[in-house]
Amino acid sequence: MRRAARVDTNHASIIRTLKRCGCRVLSLHQLGGGVPDLLIHFNNGNYLLEVKDTHGQLRDSQREFMRRWPNVYVVRTTNDVVSLLNKLRRE
């Protein structure tokens, strides 16, 4: 039986920051199977974000998902979010 999906403590603040920066956000954390926590639409593109706490590590299923899918990013802080969005804005 699948365990309940756990949400990192920074999940809500990451979503708030994304929305403040103009992103559309869909939470996917309940899907499991290595699927990243968030789908965002920003700067005419779609991106997948895995939210981790400061010391959180990727599970094997998450690493495998990231090998097969493009545009997956790991964010740990709101500063990571701002840096990522600035990078995506330049692309």
Residue, then its C-alpha position, 0 to 999 in steps of 0.5 A: m500500500r502506498r504511503a500518504a504523500r508528505v508535503d515538505t514544510n516549505h511547500a506553501s511558501i514556495i507556492r506563494t512565491l511562485k504565484r507572486c512572481g506570476c506563475r500558474v501553479l498546480s500541485l502534483h504531490q499526491l501523485g507519487g511515483g517520483v512525480p515532482d511536487l509542482l507543475i508551473h506555467f511561466n514565461n510561456g513554458n511548463y516546468l516541473l518542480e520538486v520541493k525539498d527541505t534544506h537537507g532533503q534528498l531525492r528518492d530513487s523514484q524521483r531521480e529516475f523521473m528526472r532522467r526521463w523528463p525535461n524541465v524538472y528543477v529542485v527548489r529548496t528555498t524562496n531564493d531558489v525560486v526567484s533564481l530559477l525564474n530569473k534563469l527561465r526568463r532569460e531563456 
